[in-house]
């Protein structure tokens, strides 16, 4: 089956104007001026994208696909994510991780869940480990996981500057980063050390020391939840000026400004004011993880569950409020992650790439979705 998307305004992320796109064998076979694609002798599905926008599918680099949470006891465990949650959020690629709970949730289960989601149609990867150091792996070490397990692309989410972390020493942290570095090289992967940032006073101390005191490059590690508070974001910007990438967590309400947490829009503006290239920022949802609230004594006083729907809401807000261009918004939600994590077939709309695309209407509502060339959503409804 061949599929042609007709007359859509394409962002690759570069704005290409109105184009026709040919999908064949799960790949983007051609991007052409309208009316030039003429396929004969085979079945061709044609989809009219006139007046609509076509973007690369979102890459969500921080998803608790098994569910997260548990800080309030067993009843506070968050549920597993479903394919419907993912597709209806505009996402076509996820990186799964464990969080606080590395006891009742296991790496083998995380791998099995990732494989199950891939069988349903999307692309999946995982991080080995959870909050704690030493990390729990599948094969015995991060290095060997990266080399012999296809879906493992790094270690995470390792908690630092947080009362829930295992309080790793600098030596432990540096050794783990080195394992990611060498394992990634041997396995032909990014080998990323993906770090959870808490509200602790040490902020990015371990990461900054790693860059200043070792030979490990800044691109080997990425701190997530970097917009947890203004002071943390300011230090994250310092890291970006050293050549590092940061990950921002999308909140459920793009306009909300909580007592500490910075919205995506305000975080982007702050980064721009501080001359940080948009290419060094990724955005993830923390979906199906818990969002606990602790008082000054460290007691849990509230807990909600993150949702992947926050990605599409923030994507729409950035464009409609003219915070940044459509092109740069596409970079934040797809292309930058594809480059950082070395997903060479993702994040762009051009011949030879995986046919991971979403089609949005004039209001930036999600209409259609394709994952590896398979139509997953049509006219706003999930295809089952």
C-alpha positions as CSV (number, residue, x, y, z in Angstrom):
1,X,0.0,0.0,0.0
2,X,1.2,3.4,-1.0
3,X,0.0,6.6,0.7
4,X,0.1,10.1,-0.6
5,X,-0.6,13.1,1.6
6,X,-1.8,15.9,-0.7
7,X,-1.3,19.7,-0.4
8,X,-0.2,19.9,3.2
9,X,2.0,22.7,4.5
10,X,5.1,20.9,5.6
11,X,7.6,21.7,8.4
12,X,10.5,19.3,8.1
13,X,11.2,21.2,10.6
14,X,12.3,23.7,7.9
15,X,9.2,25.2,6.3
16,X,8.9,23.6,2.9
17,X,5.6,25.2,1.9
18,X,2.7,23.2,0.4
19,X,3.9,19.7,-0.7
20,X,2.7,16.2,-1.5
21,X,4.3,13.4,0.5
22,X,4.6,9.8,-0.7
23,X,4.8,7.0,2.0
24,X,6.0,3.6,1.0
25,X,7.5,0.7,3.1
26,X,7.2,2.7,6.3
27,X,9.4,5.4,4.9
28,X,9.0,8.8,3.3
29,X,9.7,8.0,-0.3
30,X,9.3,11.5,-1.8
31,X,8.4,15.1,-0.9
32,X,7.2,16.8,-4.0
33,X,5.4,19.8,-5.4
34,X,1.7,19.2,-5.5
35,X,0.4,17.1,-8.4
36,X,3.7,15.6,-9.5
37,X,3.4,12.3,-7.7
38,X,1.8,9.8,-10.1
39,X,1.7,6.2,-8.9
40,X,0.1,3.7,-11.2
41,X,-0.6,-0.1,-11.1
42,X,-0.8,-0.3,-7.3
43,X,-3.3,0.6,-4.6
44,X,-2.7,4.2,-3.4
45,X,-4.4,5.8,-0.4
46,X,-4.8,9.5,-0.9
47,X,-5.3,11.9,2.0
48,X,-6.2,15.5,1.5
49,X,-4.2,17.7,3.8
50,X,-5.2,21.0,2.2
51,X,-5.2,23.8,4.7
52,X,-3.5,21.6,7.2
53,X,0.0,21.4,8.7
54,X,2.3,18.4,8.6
55,X,5.0,18.0,11.3
56,X,7.4,15.3,12.3
57,X,5.8,13.1,15.0
58,X,6.7,14.1,18.6
59,X,9.6,12.3,20.3
60,X,8.9,12.1,24.1
61,X,12.2,11.4,25.8
62,X,10.9,10.9,29.3
63,X,7.9,8.6,29.7
64,X,7.0,6.3,32.6
65,X,5.6,3.7,30.3
66,X,5.1,1.2,33.3
67,X,3.7,4.0,35.4
68,X,5.6,5.9,38.1
69,X,4.9,7.2,41.5
70,X,4.5,5.3,44.7
71,X,5.9,8.0,47.0
72,X,2.6,7.9,48.9
73,X,2.6,4.1,49.3
74,X,1.3,1.3,46.9
75,X,-2.1,3.0,46.3
76,X,-0.3,6.0,44.8
77,X,1.3,4.1,42.0
78,X,0.5,5.6,38.6
79,X,-0.9,3.4,35.8
80,X,0.9,2.2,32.7
81,X,0.6,4.3,29.5
82,X,-1.5,3.0,26.6
83,X,-1.1,3.3,22.9
84,X,-4.2,5.6,22.8
85,X,-2.5,8.0,25.2
86,X,0.6,8.2,23.1
87,X,-1.0,8.5,19.6
88,X,-3.6,11.0,20.6
89,X,-0.9,13.2,22.0
90,X,1.0,13.5,18.7
91,X,3.8,11.2,19.9
92,X,5.3,8.5,17.6
93,X,8.5,7.7,19.5
94,X,9.0,7.3,23.3
95,X,11.9,6.6,25.7
96,X,10.7,4.7,28.7
97,X,12.2,5.0,32.1
98,X,11.7,4.0,35.8
99,X,11.6,6.6,38.5
100,X,11.5,6.6,42.3
101,X,10.4,3.0,42.4
102,X,13.0,0.5,41.2
103,X,11.8,-2.1,43.6
104,X,8.3,-3.2,42.4
105,X,9.0,-2.1,38.9
106,X,11.7,-3.9,37.1
107,X,14.0,-3.5,34.0
108,X,12.7,-6.7,32.4
109,X,9.1,-5.4,32.7
110,X,10.2,-2.0,31.2
111,X,11.8,-3.8,28.3
112,X,8.7,-6.0,27.7
113,X,6.4,-3.0,27.8
114,X,8.5,-1.1,25.3
115,X,8.5,-4.1,23.0
116,X,4.7,-4.4,23.4
117,X,4.2,-0.7,22.4
118,X,6.5,-1.2,19.4
119,X,4.4,-4.2,18.3
120,X,1.4,-1.9,18.4
121,X,3.1,0.5,15.9
122,X,5.2,3.2,17.5
123,X,9.0,3.4,18.1
124,X,10.3,2.8,21.6
125,X,13.6,2.9,23.5
126,X,14.4,2.7,27.2
127,X,16.9,3.9,29.8
128,X,18.5,1.3,32.2
129,X,18.2,2.1,35.9
130,X,15.9,4.3,38.1
131,X,16.6,7.0,40.6
132,X,19.3,5.1,42.4
133,X,23.0,4.5,42.1
134,X,24.3,1.8,41.6
135,X,21.8,1.3,38.8
136,X,19.8,-1.8,38.2
137,X,20.4,-3.2,34.8
138,X,19.2,-6.1,32.6
139,X,22.6,-7.7,31.7
140,X,24.7,-6.7,34.7
141,X,26.1,-3.4,33.7
142,X,25.1,-0.2,31.8
143,X,28.0,-0.8,29.4
144,X,26.8,-4.3,28.5
145,X,23.1,-3.2,28.3
146,X,24.1,-0.6,25.8
147,X,26.1,-3.0,23.7
148,X,23.8,-6.1,23.6
149,X,20.2,-4.8,24.2
150,X,18.8,-3.0,21.2
151,X,16.4,-0.7,23.1
152,X,18.7,0.5,25.8
153,X,20.1,3.9,24.8
154,X,21.5,5.1,28.2
155,X,21.0,5.3,32.0
156,X,18.2,7.1,33.7
157,X,16.4,8.7,35.2
158,X,19.2,9.1,37.8
159,X,18.1,11.4,40.6
160,X,20.4,14.2,41.8
161,X,19.8,17.2,44.1
162,X,16.7,15.5,45.5
163,X,15.8,14.0,48.9
164,X,14.6,10.9,47.1
165,X,17.9,10.2,45.3
166,X,20.5,7.7,46.6
167,X,22.8,10.7,47.2
168,X,25.6,9.4,44.8
169,X,29.1,10.6,45.4
170,X,30.9,12.5,42.6
171,X,33.0,9.4,41.9
172,X,30.0,7.2,41.5
173,X,28.3,9.7,39.2
174,X,31.4,10.1,37.1
175,X,31.9,6.4,36.8
176,X,28.3,5.9,35.7
177,X,28.8,8.7,33.0
178,X,31.9,6.9,31.8
179,X,30.0,3.6,31.5
180,X,27.4,5.4,29.4
181,X,30.1,7.0,27.3
182,X,32.0,3.8,26.5
183,X,28.9,1.6,26.3
184,X,27.4,4.0,23.8
185,X,30.5,4.0,21.7
186,X,30.7,0.2,21.6
187,X,27.0,-0.1,20.9
188,X,26.8,2.6,18.3
189,X,24.3,4.6,20.5
190,X,24.1,7.9,22.2
191,X,24.9,6.4,25.6
192,X,23.1,9.2,27.5
193,X,23.1,9.7,31.2
194,X,19.6,11.1,31.8
195,X,19.4,12.9,35.2
196,X,16.4,13.9,37.2
197,X,16.8,17.3,38.9
198,X,15.1,17.9,42.3
199,X,14.8,21.1,44.3
200,X,18.0,20.5,46.3
201,X,20.5,23.2,46.9
202,X,23.2,21.4,44.9
203,X,21.3,21.9,41.7
204,X,23.6,20.8,38.8
205,X,26.8,20.6,40.9
206,X,27.5,16.9,39.9
207,X,27.0,17.6,36.2
208,X,29.1,20.8,36.2
209,X,31.9,19.0,38.1
210,X,31.7,16.2,35.6
211,X,32.4,18.6,32.7
212,X,35.0,20.6,34.5
213,X,36.9,17.7,36.1
214,X,36.8,14.9,33.6
215,X,37.2,14.3,29.9
216,X,33.5,13.4,29.4
217,X,31.8,15.8,27.0
218,X,28.7,17.8,27.9
219,X,26.6,16.0,25.4
220,X,26.9,12.7,27.3
221,X,24.5,13.9,30.0
222,X,21.1,15.7,30.0
223,X,19.3,17.1,33.0
224,X,15.5,16.8,32.9
225,X,13.0,18.9,34.9
226,X,15.4,21.8,34.3
227,X,12.4,24.3,34.6
228,X,11.5,23.0,38.1
229,X,12.4,26.4,39.5
230,X,14.1,29.7,38.3
231,X,17.4,29.1,40.1
232,X,17.7,25.6,38.5
233,X,17.0,26.9,35.0
234,X,19.6,29.6,35.5
235,X,22.2,27.0,36.3
236,X,21.0,24.8,33.4
237,X,21.7,27.8,31.1
238,X,25.3,27.8,32.3
239,X,25.5,24.2,31.4
240,X,24.1,25.0,27.9
241,X,26.8,27.6,27.4
242,X,29.3,24.8,28.1
243,X,27.8,22.9,25.1
244,X,25.2,20.8,27.0
245,X,21.6,20.0,26.2
246,X,18.7,20.3,28.7
247,X,15.3,18.9,28.9
248,X,12.2,20.9,30.0
249,X,9.1,19.2,31.4
250,X,5.8,20.2,29.9
251,X,3.2,21.1,32.5
252,X,-0.5,20.3,31.9
253,X,-1.5,24.0,31.6
254,X,0.8,26.0,29.3
255,X,-0.3,29.3,30.9
256,X,0.0,28.2,34.5
257,X,2.8,29.7,36.6
258,X,3.0,27.8,39.9
259,X,4.9,29.1,42.9
260,X,8.1,27.6,41.6
261,X,7.7,25.6,38.4
262,X,8.3,27.6,35.2
263,X,6.1,27.1,32.2
264,X,7.6,26.0,28.9
265,X,6.9,29.4,27.3
266,X,8.6,31.4,30.1
267,X,11.5,28.9,30.1
268,X,12.0,29.3,26.3
269,X,11.9,33.1,26.6
270,X,14.5,33.0,29.4
271,X,16.8,30.8,27.3
272,X,16.4,33.1,24.4
273,X,17.2,36.1,26.6
274,X,20.3,34.4,27.6
275,X,21.4,33.6,24.1
276,X,21.0,29.9,24.2
277,X,20.4,28.1,20.9
278,X,17.0,26.5,20.6
279,X,18.8,23.4,19.2
280,X,20.1,22.6,22.7
281,X,16.6,22.2,24.3
282,X,14.3,19.2,24.3
283,X,10.8,18.9,25.8
284,X,9.3,15.8,27.4
285,X,6.1,15.0,29.3
286,X,7.1,12.9,32.3
287,X,3.9,11.1,31.4
288,X,2.4,8.6,33.8
289,X,4.9,9.7,36.5
290,X,3.8,11.2,39.7
291,X,4.0,14.9,40.6
292,X,4.3,14.8,44.4
293,X,4.2,17.8,46.6
294,X,6.3,17.8,49.8
295,X,6.2,20.3,52.6
296,X,9.3,21.8,54.2
297,X,9.7,18.8,56.5
298,X,9.7,16.5,53.5
299,X,6.2,15.1,54.2
300,X,4.1,14.2,51.2
301,X,1.1,16.6,51.1
302,X,-0.2,16.1,47.5
303,X,0.2,14.0,44.4
304,X,-1.0,14.2,40.8
305,X,-0.2,12.2,37.7
306,X,1.6,13.7,34.7
307,X,0.0,13.3,31.2
308,X,1.3,13.2,27.7
309,X,-1.5,15.5,26.6
310,X,0.7,18.3,28.0
311,X,2.9,18.1,24.9
312,X,0.3,18.9,22.4
313,X,-1.1,21.7,24.6
314,X,2.3,23.3,24.9
315,X,3.1,22.9,21.3
316,X,-0.1,24.7,20.3
317,X,0.5,27.4,22.9
318,X,4.0,28.2,21.7
319,X,2.8,28.7,18.1
320,X,-0.5,30.5,18.8
321,X,1.1,32.9,21.3
322,X,4.0,33.6,18.9
323,X,6.5,32.6,21.5
324,X,8.6,30.9,18.7
325,X,8.2,30.0,15.1
326,X,6.5,26.8,13.8
327,X,9.9,25.6,12.7
328,X,11.5,26.0,16.1
329,X,8.6,24.5,17.8
330,X,9.0,21.4,15.7
331,X,12.6,21.3,16.7
332,X,11.8,21.4,20.4
333,X,9.3,18.6,20.2
334,X,11.0,16.3,17.7
335,X,14.1,17.2,15.8
336,X,16.3,18.1,18.7
337,X,15.7,14.8,20.5
338,X,16.3,12.9,17.3
339,X,19.7,14.5,16.9
340,X,20.7,14.3,20.6
341,X,19.7,10.6,21.0
342,X,21.1,9.7,17.5
343,X,17.8,8.6,16.1
344,X,19.0,9.1,12.6
345,X,15.7,8.1,10.9
346,X,13.5,10.4,13.0
347,X,12.7,14.1,13.5
348,X,12.6,15.2,9.9
349,X,10.3,15.0,6.9
350,X,12.5,14.1,4.0
351,X,13.0,11.1,1.7
352,X,14.5,8.1,3.4
353,X,13.3,9.0,6.9
354,X,10.8,7.0,8.9
355,X,7.3,8.1,8.0
356,X,6.5,9.4,11.5
357,X,4.2,12.4,10.9
358,X,1.3,14.3,12.4
359,X,-1.3,16.4,10.6
360,X,-2.8,19.3,12.4
361,X,-5.7,21.5,11.3
362,X,-5.8,25.3,11.2
363,X,-6.4,25.4,15.0
364,X,-3.5,23.0,15.5
365,X,-5.8,20.2,16.6
366,X,-4.5,16.8,15.8
367,X,-6.3,15.2,12.9
368,X,-4.1,12.4,11.5
369,X,-1.1,10.5,12.7
370,X,1.4,8.1,11.0
371,X,4.0,6.0,12.8
372,X,6.5,4.2,10.6
373,X,4.1,4.7,7.7
374,X,1.1,3.1,9.4
375,X,-1.9,5.4,9.8
376,X,-2.6,5.4,13.6
377,X,-5.2,8.2,13.7
378,X,-7.6,9.4,11.1
379,X,-10.0,12.4,11.3
380,X,-9.3,12.8,15.0
381,X,-10.0,9.2,15.9
382,X,-7.7,6.4,16.9
383,X,-7.5,3.5,14.4
384,X,-7.9,0.3,16.2
